[in-house]
Amino acid sequence: MRRRLIVVAIFGAAGAVALALGLRFGLEREAGAGGRADSLFAITLPDASGQEQRIDQWRGKVLVVNFWATWCAPCKEEMPEFIKAQQEWGGRGVQFVGIAVDDAQKVRAFADEIHLNYPALVGGFGALDLSKTFGNRIMALPFTIIIDRDGRLAHTQLGLLAPAKLQSVISKII
């Protein structure tokens, strides 16, 4: 009986460590062929100024969609890297789009503060449901999807998307 308790304790501790590492370093997945983002292209959301923006306006580009919020510390940590990447890759057909789980006033103020150079759309809490359709099962932030020019999911990432990983994924599909 004591041996069973020790085994259960060891596996429980290992599981807790794996969960913590997964949440700290992000859960990523390379989407298989055929994973499509058609449902995303059918959506229209307001930007921080209230103008309706159709996601399909970016069809045919490498699209990096980041679900984020102004109250999410890891989201705010990775956004400066996305700004740099938009500046570097934008001329080669890469488009970043942020979908905020937030309200327009907060999104607008934060976008101005960090000099955001890509669209920030306002999805409210419905954005979490949308992210779930792309694999964000625990509906946590940040969550990023990368879509190739043909509308196929190339990568999904829960948690921080490291600059090296972002560059690696984009380099393969650009």
Buried (B, 14 or more C-beta within 10 A) or exposed (E): EEEEEEEEEEEEEEEEEEEEEEBEEBBBBEBEEEBBBEEBBEBEBBBBEEEEBEBBEBBEBBBBBBBBBBEBEBBBEBBEBBBEBBEEBBEEEBBBBBBBBBEBEBBBEBBEEEEBBBBBBBBBEEBBEBBBEBBBEEBBBBBBBBBBBEBBBBBBBBBBBBBEBBBEBBEEBE
